[in-house]
Amino acid sequence: MKLQLKNDPSRHFDLPREIAQILLLMPGSVVAEVPPPPVKRGVGIWQIVEGVFSGRISLSVSCSVCGSAMVSGAQKAHEQKFIHCGTSEACPPEVANQWREVFKRLEPGSGRLIRRSPSDADDPVTQAFKRSRVHCQI
């Protein structure tokens, strides 16, 4: 158990738990327990991704602090909660709107974007997808 001197909090000591508890409970004790470090919480990074090999389009979210990640190609993927760093996070509205628009353009069953004609490249949905797309190996 980590203890510190009350009059000099910069000095820390590691003691067996039983001994530390006795010192803490003694009247006029000069030691206190070292407070735990603050919990570092990350923010989810939400992206629409295209698999490099499969070509499948998915909604991906990850946390750089705890390393948690989730990838889903489901129609309601934007409604799922991402649990990481001891908290639950919802998909940001702008990413959810982009996912709804992109999902309308996916081939049923394959998860690949339907490209109807060369003019699709100028279509606002395709542009939004290209802006948010990240290539990953799925």
Secondary structure by P-SEA (a helix, b strand, c coil): cbbbbcccccbbbbccaaaaaaaaacccccccccccccbbbbbbbbbbbbbccccbbbbbbbbcccccccccccccccccccccccccccccaaaaaaaaaaaaaccccccccccccccccccaaaaaaaaacccccc
